[in-house]
Amino acid sequence: MQSVAAALDRLGELAASPTVARLASAFEASGHELALVGGPVRDAFLGRPVNDLDFTTDATPDEILAIVKPIAEAHWDIGRAFGTIGAKITGETVEITTYRADAYDGASRKPEVVFGTSLDDDLTRRDFTVNALALRLPKLELVDPSGGVEDLMAQVLRTPAAPERSFGDDPLRMLRAARFASQLGFTVEPSTAQAMTDLAAEIDRISAERVRDELVKLLLSRAPRGGIRLLVESGLAERVLPELPALSLERDEHHRHKDVYEHSLTVLDQAIEYELERGVLEPPDLIVRLAALLHDIGKPATRRFEGGGAVSFHHHDVVGAKLARKRLRALRFDNDTIAAVSRLIELHLRFFGYTDGAWSDSAVRRYVRDAGDQLERLHILSRADVTTRNRRKADQLAFAYDDLEERIAALAEEEELAAVRPELDGADIMRLLGVAPGPVVGEAYRYLLEVRLDEGPIGADAATERLLAWWASREVAADGSPGGSPDA
C-alpha cells in the first residue's frame, strides 16, 4: 500500500498520459464530467500495474459516442444498453460508462438500467468501497464517498451500502468478494462476511457462466487459498462447487486419515509453486489449478473403513474424473478444459506405483502416451500431491519423480517419445493386409502400438513382419483352427 500522496502522484502521472489527457480534454470541451474510476484508482494506491482504463461520465451513450468519435482510432458500442462505449485512443483501449443508478428486481442479477446524474451516487452503487473510488478529470480531484481509501489502508473489503442490500441486489458480488480477497490479499469485514453466509442461496440466481468466470479469476490469482476458504466457510461453495466442502471428511475414531479438504488446498498451493518454478507452462495455468483443487473429489464417494481402523479410497481417481467432468460441464467450461482436467485427475495416482518397483521402459512409454499433451501438467500435479510431513518419505518420492523425468527425457531423445506411434500407419495397414477402411484397421493399429510401447522402435520391416504374423494368426483363429492373436 502506497501513501496517499504517492498514490495521487501516480494518478497524476496517469492523468498526464496521452490517452487520458486527450479524453479528459474532449469531455471538458463538451461540457461533460469525466472521471477515472474503480480498478485503476484502486491499483494506483496499491502500487499494482494499471492495465485497464475505465471511466465514468454524466454524458449519455449517444453523447459519449459524439465526443470520442473525432479522437478515436476505433470505437464500439456493444455495451451500449448498459451505458458503456468502448474506444481505442492513442493505441490504448478505454471504456466509458454513463453514471448508473440501477434498480434490481430481486429475482435476477440483471438490473433495470437507469442512468444517473451524480458521480457520488454512481460510486455508492458499486460492489466494494475499495472499488468505489474516482479521480475527476482533468482537475485531479479524488472522490471517495464511502471511505475506500481507509479500507485500502486497512486491507479490508466492505460494501458501500449495507451488505444485505448490496448482495441482495447482485449476488455475484459475494463471489467477487472471494475473488478480490485472493487477488488483493484482503480480508472481508465481519458484517459483510456474515451477509455472504446469510444470503448464500441467492447465488442460485446467477448464471453458470458468470459463476464460472468468477471462479476462474479467483483460481488464477497468485494465492487463491484465502478466497476458496471464504467460499467454503460462507456456504457459497455448497451452491457452486459442492464437491469441495464435501472433502472435509469426518476423521475416523483413530484419526488415521488426512482432512482431504486441507490436503487439496495444500496441493493447489504447491502446484502453483511448481507451475512458476518449472517455467514450462505459461502461468497462471487454469488446468493445473483446477486439477489440483479437484483431484481428490472422488474420495467421499469411495471412502471405506477397513479392518484395524484403516481407511481406503479405491478407484477415487476414476470416480473423481467423472465427477469433475459433470461439475465442469454444469459450470459451462469448454470441452478442451473439461477433457484435460478430468484426464489429469484420472492419472494423478499413476506415479505412486513407480516407487513400488522399477518401471520397465514399456511402463514409462505408457505413462507418456496416456498423459499425451498433459504430461507437464501431470508432472506438476504428481509432485504437488506429495504433502506428507515425513521428510524422508517426501524426499524419497521427489527423488523417484526426478528419476522418472530423467528416464522420460532419455527415452524421448532416443525414440521421439512425445509422438509415440507405430512405424506403419493406417494406409500401410490397408495396403499390406488388402483391406478397406473399417474396424480391423484400428484393431491392427492398436496391436502395432502395443508392440511399439513394449519394445520401442523396431523399424518398418520388422513391424511389417509382426503385422502379417498377427493377421495370419487372426485368420486362423477366425477359421476355428488352433491359433490366436499374438497379443492375446
C-alpha positions in Angstrom: 0.0 0.0 0.0 1.5 3.3 -1.1 0.9 6.6 0.8 -2.0 8.8 -0.3 0.5 11.3 -1.6 2.4 8.7 -3.6 -0.8 7.4 -5.0 -2.0 10.8 -6.0 1.3 11.4 -7.7 0.9 8.2 -9.6 -2.6 9.1 -10.6 -1.4 12.5 -11.7 1.2 10.8 -14.0 -1.6 8.5 -15.4 -3.8 11.5 -16.0 -1.0 13.2 -17.9 -0.6 10.2 -20.3 -1.6 11.0 -23.9 -4.7 8.8 -23.8 -6.2 10.1 -20.6 -5.3 13.7 -21.2 -6.8 13.7 -24.7 -10.0 12.1 -23.4 -10.3 14.5 -20.5 -9.8 17.5 -22.7 -12.5 16.3 -25.1 -15.1 15.8 -22.3 -14.2 19.1 -20.7 -14.6 20.9 -24.0 -18.1 19.3 -24.5 -19.2 20.5 -21.0 -19.5 17.0 -19.6 -17.9 15.4 -16.5 -15.3 12.6 -16.7 -13.6 10.6 -14.0 -11.2 7.7 -13.9 -13.0 5.1 -11.8 -12.6 1.8 -10.0 -9.8 -0.6 -10.6 -7.2 1.9 -12.0 -7.6 4.2 -9.0 -7.5 1.3 -6.5 -4.4 -0.2 -8.1 -2.6 3.2 -8.1 -3.0 3.2 -4.3 -1.8 -0.4 -4.1 1.2 0.1 -6.3 -0.2 -2.5 -8.7 0.1 -2.2 -12.5 -2.8 -0.3 -14.1 -3.9 -2.3 -17.1 -7.4 -1.2 -17.8 -8.7 2.4 -18.1 -12.3 2.7 -17.0 -14.1 6.0 -17.0 -17.5 7.2 -15.9 -19.4 10.3 -17.0 -22.7 12.2 -16.9 -22.8 12.0 -20.7 -25.3 9.6 -22.2 -24.1 6.8 -24.5 -25.0 8.9 -27.6 -23.2 11.9 -26.2 -20.1 9.7 -25.4 -20.0 8.5 -29.0 -20.2 12.0 -30.3 -17.3 13.0 -28.1 -15.0 10.1 -28.7 -15.5 9.6 -32.5 -13.3 12.6 -33.5 -10.4 11.5 -31.3 -10.6 7.7 -31.5 -8.9 5.3 -33.9 -11.8 2.9 -33.4 -14.9 2.7 -31.2 -17.7 0.2 -30.4 -21.0 0.2 -28.6 -21.5 -3.5 -27.7 -22.3 -2.4 -24.1 -24.4 0.5 -25.1 -27.6 -0.9 -23.5 -25.7 -0.7 -20.1 -24.3 2.7 -20.9 -20.8 1.6 -21.9 -18.9 2.8 -25.0 -15.5 1.4 -25.9 -12.8 3.1 -27.9 -9.2 3.0 -28.9 -7.4 6.3 -28.3 -3.7 6.8 -29.0 -3.4 3.0 -29.1 -5.0 2.2 -25.8 -8.4 0.6 -25.2 -10.7 2.5 -22.9 -14.3 2.1 -21.7 -16.5 5.0 -20.8 -19.8 4.4 -18.9 -22.7 6.7 -18.1 -23.3 7.2 -14.4 -25.7 4.4 -13.3 -28.5 4.3 -10.7 -29.7 0.8 -11.3 -32.8 -0.8 -9.8 -32.8 -4.5 -9.2 -36.0 -6.6 -9.1 -34.7 -9.1 -6.6 -35.3 -12.1 -8.9 -32.4 -12.0 -11.3 -29.0 -10.4 -11.5 -29.9 -8.2 -14.4 -30.9 -4.7 -13.2 -33.2 -2.3 -14.8 -30.7 0.0 -16.3 -31.2 3.6 -15.1 -28.7 6.3 -16.0 -27.8 8.7 -13.2 -26.5 12.2 -12.9 -24.3 12.1 -9.8 -20.8 10.6 -9.5 -21.3 10.0 -5.8 -24.5 8.1 -6.4 -22.7 6.1 -9.1 -19.9 5.2 -6.8 -22.1 4.1 -3.9 -23.9 1.5 -6.1 -20.6 -0.3 -6.7 -19.5 -3.6 -5.2 -16.9 -2.6 -2.6 -15.6 0.6 -1.2 -12.1 0.0 -2.5 -13.6 -0.1 -6.0 -15.8 3.0 -5.3 -13.0 5.5 -5.9 -12.8 8.0 -8.7 -10.5 10.7 -9.9 -12.2 13.7 -11.5 -10.6 14.8 -14.7 -8.9 17.0 -15.6 -8.7 18.7 -12.2 -7.4 15.6 -10.4 -9.9 15.6 -7.5 -10.2 12.3 -5.6 -13.8 11.3 -4.9 -14.3 8.7 -2.1 -17.8 8.9 -0.7 -17.6 5.5 1.2 -14.2 5.5 2.9 -12.5 3.4 0.3 -9.0 4.8 1.0 -9.3 3.9 4.6 -10.4 0.4 3.7 -7.4 0.1 1.3 -5.1 1.1 4.0 -6.7 -1.5 6.4 -6.8 -4.1 3.6 -10.5 -4.7 4.2 -13.4 -5.5 1.8 -16.6 -3.8 2.7 -19.7 -2.9 0.6 -20.6 0.8 0.2 -24.2 0.1 1.0 -25.5 -2.3 3.7 -24.1 -5.7 2.6 -27.6 -7.3 2.7 -28.8 -4.8 0.2 -25.7 -4.9 -2.0 -25.6 -8.7 -2.2 -29.4 -8.9 -2.5 -29.2 -6.6 -5.5 -26.4 -8.5 -7.1 -25.4 -11.9 -5.6 -22.5 -12.2 -7.9 -20.8 -9.7 -5.6 -20.4 -12.4 -3.0 -18.2 -14.4 -5.4 -16.3 -11.2 -6.3 -15.6 -10.7 -2.5 -13.8 -14.1 -2.5 -12.0 -13.3 -5.7 -10.8 -9.9 -4.5 -9.8 -11.4 -1.2 -7.4 -13.6 -3.1 -6.3 -11.1 -5.7 -5.6 -8.3 -3.2 -4.8 -10.4 -0.1 -7.5 -8.5 1.8 -9.9 -9.8 4.5 -13.7 -9.4 4.3 -15.2 -7.1 7.0 -17.2 -9.2 9.5 -20.7 -8.0 8.7 -20.0 -8.3 5.0 -18.8 -11.9 5.6 -21.9 -12.7 7.6 -24.1 -11.4 4.8 -22.4 -13.8 2.4 -23.4 -16.6 4.7 -26.9 -15.4 5.2 -27.5 -14.8 1.5 -25.5 -17.7 0.1 -28.7 -19.3 -1.5 -29.1 -16.1 -3.6 -26.2 -17.2 -5.7 -28.6 -19.6 -7.4 -30.0 -16.6 -9.3 -26.7 -16.2 -11.1 -26.0 -17.9 -14.4 -23.5 -20.7 -14.5 -21.3 -18.8 -17.0 -21.0 -15.8 -14.6 -20.2 -18.1 -11.7 -17.6 -19.9 -13.7 -15.9 -16.6 -14.7 -15.5 -15.5 -11.1 -14.2 -18.9 -10.0 -11.7 -18.8 -12.8 -10.5 -15.3 -11.8 -10.2 -16.5 -8.2 -8.2 -19.6 -9.2 -5.8 -17.6 -11.5 -4.9 -15.3 -8.6 -1.4 -15.6 -7.1 -2.8 -17.1 -3.8 -6.3 -18.4 -4.2 -6.5 -20.4 -0.9 -8.0 -17.5 1.1 -10.8 -16.9 -1.4 -11.6 -20.6 -1.6 -11.8 -20.8 2.2 -14.2 -17.9 2.2 -16.4 -19.7 -0.3 -16.5 -22.9 1.8 -16.9 -21.1 5.1 -19.7 -18.9 3.8 -21.7 -21.8 2.3 -21.3 -20.4 -1.2 -19.2 -23.4 -2.3 -22.0 -25.7 -1.3 -24.1 -24.0 -4.0 -21.5 -23.6 -6.8 -18.8 -26.3 -6.2 -20.3 -28.7 -3.7 -17.6 -31.3 -4.2 -15.2 -29.0 -2.4 -16.8 -28.7 1.0 -17.6 -32.5 0.8 -13.8 -33.1 1.1 -13.9 -32.1 4.8 -14.4 -35.7 5.7 -15.0 -36.5 9.3 -12.0 -38.2 10.8 -12.4 -41.8 12.0 -12.1 -42.5 15.7 -8.4 -43.4 15.2 -7.6 -40.2 13.3 -5.7 -42.1 10.7 -6.5 -40.3 7.6 -6.0 -36.7 6.5 -8.5 -34.0 6.1 -8.8 -34.2 2.3 -10.0 -30.6 2.0 -6.9 -29.2 3.7 -4.8 -31.6 1.6 -6.4 -30.3 -1.6 -5.6 -26.7 -0.7 -2.0 -27.6 0.0 -1.8 -29.4 -3.3 -3.1 -26.3 -5.0 -0.5 -24.1 -3.2 2.3 -26.5 -4.2 1.0 -26.8 -7.8 1.2 -23.1 -8.2 4.8 -23.0 -6.9 5.8 -25.8 -9.3 4.0 -24.1 -12.2 6.1 -20.9 -11.5 9.4 -22.7 -10.7 9.5 -25.1 -13.6 8.7 -22.4 -16.2 7.4 -24.7 -18.9 3.8 -23.6 -18.8 2.7 -20.0 -19.2 1.4 -19.0 -15.7 -1.2 -18.8 -14.4 -2.4 -22.2 -15.7 -6.1 -22.8 -15.2 -6.0 -26.5 -16.0 -3.2 -27.2 -13.5 -5.1 -25.3 -10.8 -8.5 -26.9 -11.4 -6.9 -30.4 -11.4 -5.1 -29.7 -8.2 -8.2 -28.4 -6.4 -10.4 -31.2 -7.6 -8.0 -34.2 -7.9 -9.5 -35.9 -4.8 -13.2 -35.2 -5.2 -13.8 -38.9 -5.7 -12.8 -39.7 -2.2 -16.1 -39.1 -0.3 -17.9 -41.5 -2.6 -15.3 -44.2 -2.4 -14.3 -44.0 1.3 -14.4 -47.4 3.1 -13.5 -48.2 6.6 -11.3 -51.3 6.7 -10.2 -53.6 9.5 -7.9 -52.2 12.1 -9.2 -48.6 11.6 -7.7 -48.2 8.1 -9.5 -46.1 5.5 -9.4 -46.7 1.8 -10.5 -44.8 -1.3 -10.2 -47.4 -4.0 -10.7 -46.0 -7.5 -11.3 -42.5 -6.3 -9.2 -41.3 -9.3 -11.7 -42.8 -11.8 -14.7 -41.6 -9.8 -13.2 -38.2 -9.3 -12.6 -37.8 -13.1 -16.3 -38.5 -13.7 -17.4 -36.0 -11.0 -15.1 -33.4 -12.4 -16.5 -33.8 -15.9 -20.0 -33.4 -14.5 -19.3 -30.3 -12.4 -17.2 -28.5 -15.1 -20.0 -29.2 -17.6 -22.5 -27.7 -15.2 -20.3 -24.6 -14.9 -20.2 -24.3 -18.7 -16.4 -24.9 -19.1 -15.2 -25.6 -22.6 -14.7 -29.2 -23.8 -10.9 -29.0 -24.0 -10.6 -27.8 -20.4 -13.0 -30.5 -19.2 -11.1 -33.2 -21.0 -7.7 -32.1 -19.8 -8.8 -31.7 -16.1 -10.6 -35.0 -16.0 -7.7 -36.8 -17.6 -5.2 -35.4 -15.1 -7.5 -36.5 -12.2 -7.8 -39.9 -13.7 -4.0 -40.2 -14.0 -2.9 -38.5 -10.8 -2.2 -41.7 -8.9 -0.3 -43.4 -11.6 3.1 -42.2 -10.5 2.8 -43.6 -7.0 3.3 -47.1 -8.4 6.7 -46.1 -9.6 8.2 -46.3 -6.1 6.9 -49.9 -5.6 9.4 -51.2 -8.1 11.4 -50.1 -11.1 9.2 -49.5 -14.1 10.1 -51.1 -17.4 10.8 -48.8 -20.4 7.4 -50.0 -21.6 5.7 -48.7 -18.5 7.4 -45.3 -18.9 6.3 -45.1 -22.5 2.7 -45.9 -21.5 2.9 -43.1 -18.9 3.9 -40.6 -21.5 1.4 -42.0 -24.0 -1.5 -41.8 -21.6 -0.6 -38.3 -20.5 -0.4 -37.1 -24.0 -0.2 -33.3 -24.2 -0.9 -33.1 -20.5 2.5 -34.6 -19.5 3.9 -31.4 -18.0 0.7 -30.7 -16.1 0.8 -34.3 -14.8 4.4 -33.8 -13.7 3.3 -30.8 -11.6 0.2 -32.4 -10.2 2.0 -35.6 -9.2 4.8 -33.7 -7.4 2.3 -31.3 -5.8 0.2 -34.3 -4.5 3.0 -35.2 -2.0 2.0 -33.4 1.2 3.4 -35.8 3.8 5.1 -34.3 6.8 7.5 -37.2 6.8 10.6 -35.6 5.3 12.2 -39.0 4.5 9.2 -40.1 2.6 8.8 -36.8 0.8 12.4 -36.9 -0.3 12.0 -40.5 -1.5 9.0 -39.5 -3.7 10.8 -36.4 -5.0 13.9 -38.4 -6.0 11.7 -41.1 -7.6 9.9 -38.5 -9.7 13.3 -36.9 -10.7 14.3 -40.4 -11.9 11.1 -40.8 -13.8 11.5 -37.5 -15.6 15.1 -38.3 -16.4 14.1 -41.6 -17.9 11.3 -39.9 -19.9 13.9 -37.4 -21.3 16.4 -40.2 -22.2 13.7 -42.3 -24.0 12.4 -39.2 -25.7 15.8 -38.4 -27.0 16.3 -41.9 -28.3 12.8 -42.6 -29.6 10.9 -39.3 -30.2 8.7 -40.4 -27.3 6.5 -37.3 -27.5 5.0 -38.7 -30.7 4.9 -42.4 -29.9 3.2 -44.2 -32.9 3.8 -47.4 -34.8 6.1 -47.5 -37.8 3.1 -48.3 -40.0 0.1 -46.0 -40.4 -3.5 -46.8 -41.4 -2.7 -46.6 -45.2 0.2 -49.0 -44.8 -2.0 -51.5 -42.9 -4.7 -51.4 -45.5 -2.2 -51.9 -48.3 -0.3 -54.8 -46.6 -3.5 -56.6 -45.5 -5.5 -55.8 -48.5 -8.4 -54.5 -46.5 -10.8 -51.5 -46.8 -11.2 -48.8 -44.1 -13.0 -50.3 -41.1 -12.7 -51.6 -37.6 -10.0 -54.1 -38.5 -7.6 -51.3 -39.4 -8.0 -49.8 -35.9 -7.5 -53.2 -34.3 -4.3 -53.7 -36.3 -3.1 -50.2 -35.4 -3.6 -50.8 -31.7 -1.7 -54.1 -31.9 1.2 -52.3 -33.5 1.1 -49.5 -30.9 1.3 -52.1 -28.1 4.3 -53.6 -29.8 5.9 -50.1 -30.0 5.2 -49.3 -26.4 6.5 -52.7 -25.2 9.6 -52.9 -27.4 10.4 -49.4 -28.6 11.2 -48.6 -32.2 11.6 -51.8 -34.3 11.7 -50.5 -37.8 9.2 -50.7 -40.7 10.4 -54.1 -41.9 10.0 -55.7 -38.5 6.7 -54.0 -38.0 5.5 -55.4 -41.3 6.5 -58.9 -40.3 4.8 -58.6 -37.0 1.6 -57.2 -38.6 1.5 -60.1 -41.2 2.0 -62.7 -38.4 -0.7 -61.1 -36.3 -3.1 -61.1 -39.4 -2.3 -64.7 -40.2 -3.0 -65.8 -36.6 -6.2 -63.8 -36.6 -7.4 -65.5 -39.8 -6.5 -68.9 -38.4 -8.5 -68.2 -35.2 -11.4 -67.0 -37.3 -11.5 -70.3 -39.2 -11.8 -72.1 -35.9 -8.4 -73.7 -36.2 -5.8 -73.6 -33.4 -4.2 -70.2 -33.0 -4.9 -66.8 -31.7 -3.8 -63.2 -31.7 -0.1 -62.8 -30.7 -1.2 -60.1 -28.3 -3.9 -62.2 -26.6 
